[in-house]
Amino acid sequence: MTTLYVRDVPVEVMATLKKRAAAEGKSLSAYVAAELGRSASRPTNTEIVERLRRLDRSEGPTSADILDALAQSRR
């Protein structure tokens, strides 16, 4: 484990974090560490786009198929 210091946290943010930590029966450090862990585990938009670009879509519908289905649904 390592230590992380965060400076210049607005008073309102700190108050909210303390309240949420208390509501979950956790210390502020444990609560913030868990929140950071959740945040770090989610992919960024860039990572999602990269994954989507790597997908093999050769078996899926073509652009023309999608446009035809869209046009038919609007009739």
C-alpha contacts under 8 A as a table, 3 or more apart, distances in Angstrom:
res1	aa1	res2	aa2	distance
6	V	9	V	6.96
9	V	13	V	6.64
9	V	14	M	6.56
10	P	13	V	5.31
10	P	14	M	6.38
11	V	14	M	5.15
11	V	15	A	6.17
12	E	15	A	5.12
12	E	16	T	6.23
13	V	16	T	5.15
13	V	17	L	6.17
14	M	17	L	5.12
14	M	18	K	6.12
15	A	18	K	5.17
15	A	19	K	6.15
16	T	19	K	5.11
16	T	20	R	6.17
17	L	20	R	5.16
17	L	21	A	6.04
17	L	28	L	7.00
17	L	31	Y	7.85
17	L	32	V	7.51
18	K	21	A	5.11
18	K	22	A	6.14
18	K	28	L	5.79
19	K	22	A	5.21
19	K	23	A	6.18
20	R	23	A	5.00
20	R	24	E	6.38
20	R	31	Y	7.91
21	A	24	E	5.26
21	A	25	G	6.17
21	A	26	K	5.04
21	A	27	S	5.95
21	A	28	L	5.47
21	A	30	A	7.93
21	A	31	Y	5.36
21	A	32	V	8.00
22	A	25	G	4.86
22	A	26	K	5.79
22	A	27	S	6.96
22	A	28	L	7.71
23	A	26	K	7.68
26	K	30	A	6.03
26	K	31	Y	5.91
27	S	30	A	5.19
27	S	31	Y	6.12
28	L	31	Y	5.14
28	L	32	V	6.06
29	S	32	V	5.26
29	S	33	A	5.97
30	A	33	A	5.13
30	A	34	A	6.16
31	Y	34	A	5.22
31	Y	35	E	6.26
32	V	35	E	5.00
32	V	36	L	6.08
33	A	36	L	5.11
33	A	37	G	6.11
34	A	37	G	4.98
34	A	38	R	6.25
35	E	38	R	5.12
35	E	39	S	6.18
36	L	39	S	5.01
36	L	40	A	6.03
37	G	40	A	5.14
37	G	41	S	6.14
38	R	41	S	5.20
38	R	42	R	6.67
39	S	42	R	5.61
40	A	43	P	7.55
43	P	46	T	7.94
43	P	47	E	5.78
43	P	48	I	6.37
44	T	47	E	5.15
44	T	48	I	6.34
45	N	48	I	5.06
45	N	49	V	6.19
46	T	49	V	5.14
46	T	50	E	6.21
47	E	50	E	5.05
47	E	51	R	6.23
48	I	51	R	5.15
48	I	52	L	6.22
49	V	52	L	5.09
49	V	53	R	6.17
50	E	53	R	5.13
50	E	54	R	6.42
51	R	54	R	5.23
51	R	55	L	6.62
52	L	55	L	5.32
56	D	59	E	7.63
57	R	60	G	5.33
61	P	64	A	7.97
61	P	65	D	5.75
61	P	66	I	6.63
62	T	65	D	5.09
62	T	66	I	6.43
63	S	66	I	5.16
63	S	67	L	6.19
64	A	67	L	5.08
64	A	68	D	6.03
65	D	68	D	5.14
65	D	69	A	6.18
66	I	69	A	5.16
66	I	70	L	6.11
67	L	70	L	5.00
67	L	71	A	6.08
68	D	71	A	5.09
68	D	72	Q	6.13
69	A	72	Q	5.09
69	A	73	S	6.15
70	L	73	S	5.17
70	L	74	R	6.50
71	A	74	R	5.33
71	A	75	R	6.80
72	Q	75	R	5.43
